[in-house]
């Protein structure tokens, strides 16, 4: 069997599957990744902005207007649609498999593809809340706002419900993620370089049958895997459906 047939057979064997995704799965949806050739971090002029600094809690607090200027331009893709890969993993549920999606992405595309159980490690751009009264707002409110978005009821600053640098991950999501990885029989890692911690470290809890990585570049976990395919995610999925 070739590597695509092996991938399909491994997924077919799985009953409890965890799909662990990063930015690479959303590139086909028109959302740039972070460290690729046209990624957010590589396409931003370093003398203009340091993305990791701008997307930090301290920068949000101290330079709120500049944060939102960058955030609207680089992080919000209101009209993005699920890719073939998003849809493929959602479809596995219809075949009777228990599928848990653990994603580092904040774009909400797994839910849009109808995946029913999604653990968002870093939040979701479609959820925003007033820091003063906790009122919720959608992505359009942020895009339509001028400079700093504020609550139309109490005037409080609205914060995206995403995990910024310097902020901790949600403890409940961490617990659920580790439990899912520990109890699944197939773990498919898709479109992530596995260099962002603590998220990448969760793979060490895997005790199942097949650990699979599909990513354009090598990852630090490749030598632990049962199958590694260093190719574009979308092209791989096209070959197995």
N, C-alpha and C positions, 0 to 999 in steps of 0.2 A: 504493500500500500504506500502511496505517496503521503506527504505530510498533511494534506488537506483531508484525505480519506481517514487518516489516523485521528485528526482533530474531530471530525464528524463522529467517528466511532466512540471516542472518549466521551463526548457530550451525550451521545445516544445512551451510553451505559449509565450515566448519572441519573440519580433520582432526586437528590438534594444538591442543587448547584448554587454556588455563589459566583456572581459576576462582579469583579472588582474593576471599576473603570476610572480612566483619567481623561484628560483633554483630547487625546487622540481620537476618541470615538465620536467627538462632535465636530471635527474638522470638516467632514463631508456635509455637515449642516450649515457651514459657512461661518463657524466660530473658530478663530485662530487658537492654536495651542499656546503654551507659554514659552517653551524653549526651542521650538522648531525654527525652520528657516524664516518663516513669517510670523513667528510667535509674538505674544505681547511683550515678553522680556527682551527679545532680540530685535524687534522692530522699533522699540522706543529709544530715542536718542538719550544716551546716558547723561549728557550734559544738560538735557532738558528735564528729565525725570529719572529717578531710580524707582522702578515699579515696586520693588519689595518695600521700599521706604514709604511710597505713596499709599500702598495698600496695607498700611499698618494702623493699629489702634491709636498710637500716639500721633500719627500724622492726621488721621481723621479728627482727632480732638483738637489739635493745634492749628491745622490748616484745612478746615472743613470745606471751604469753597473750592480750593485747589483739588482736594480729594474728589469732590463730585465732578469737577471739570474732567478729570482723568477717567473716573469711573463711568461716566456716561459715554465717553468716546471709545473706551477700550474694553469694557466689561459687559455692556448691555446689547443684546441682540434680540429685540422683541419679536421679530418675525421668523426666527429660526425654527425649522421643523426637524423632527427626528430623522436620523439617518437610517440606512438599511440595517446597520448593526444594532441600533437601538430597537428597531422593530423585530429583528431576528430573536434577540434575547427575550423580548416580551412574548413572542409567539411560543416559546418553549413551554410557557405555562399552559397553553391550550393543549399540549401533548401530555399533560398530566404530571409534569415535573414541578417540584417545589423550587422556585427560583427566588433567591434574595439578591438584589442589586445593591452593592456598596459602591458609592461614587464619590470621587473627590470633586466632581463638577458641580457647578452652581446654576446650571442652565435649565433645569427642570425637564429635560428632554426624555428621560426615562419614563417619567410619569405621562408625558405627552404621547409616548409610544404604547401606553397602557400596561407597563410593568406595575404590578399591584403592591409589591413590597420593596421599597427603596429607602436605604439608609444614606442620608446626605451628610457626609463628614464635614463639609465646609459650608453648608447652608444652601440658600436658594435666592437668586436675584429677584424672583417674582414675589417674595415676601419682604416687606419693609415695615418698620414699626416706629411709632413716636416714642422717643426716649422719655417723654414726660407722662403721657397718659396710656401708652401701649396700644393706641389705635393702629390698625393694620392698613397698609396701602399696597397697591399693585405696582408693577414695573412702569406702567404708563404715567403714573403720578410723578415718579422720579424723572422720567424722560421729559415730561412737560414742564417741570418746575424750572425756575430760574435761579441760578447760583446755588444757594443752600435750600433744599426742600424742607418745608416746615409744615406741621400739622394744621389743617384748616379749622380745627376745633379749639386747640389750646395754644398753638404757636410753638410747640416743642420741636426740636430738630428731629428729623426722621433718619433712622439708621437702617441700612440694608441688613437683612437677616443672613449675613454671611460671616464666616470666621475670618477675621483679618489677622495679619501677622501680629504676634504678641498676644493674641487671644487664645484661650484653651478650647479644645474640642468639647462638644457636649458629652458629658459622662454617660448618659443613658444610651446615646448612639454608639459610643465606644463599646459598652457592655454588650449591646445587641450585635454589633459587628463581630466581636471576638467569638461570641456564642455561635453565630452563623458559620463562621470560618472553621471553628473547631468541630462542628457536627456535619458539615457537608462532605460529600464524597468526590465532588469535582469543583475545583476552584479555577476559574478562567479570568486571567488578568488581561485587561484590554486597554491599549492606548495610554499607558502611563510609564514613565521612566523609573518609577519606584525610588525616587531620591528625596521625596518630601516626607519628613517624619513629623508626628508619630505614625501617620497613616501607613506608610510602606512597611513598618515593622509588624503590622497585624498579620502579615503572611506567615510569620513564624509560628502562628497558632494552628496552622493547617495540619491535620492528621489523616486526611482522606486518601483517596486512590490516585487521582490525577491532578497535578498542578500544571497549568498551561499558561504561557505568556504569549500574547500577540501584540507586538509593538514594533514600530519602525526601527528603533535603535535597541542596542543591548541594554540590559538592566543588571543591577547587582545581584539579582536573584536567579539569573538564567541557569546557573550551575545546579540549582536545587530542583529544576523543573523536569517534568516528564516529557514535555514538548515545548519547544520555543520556535515561534515563527516571527522573524524580524522583517515584517512587511506591513504595508498600509492595511489598516483594519478593514476598511470597506472592501478592498480587493479580495481579502481572505474570505470574508463572509459571502461574497458573490460566488466563490468557488465551492462553497459547501451547501448552498441552498438549492 
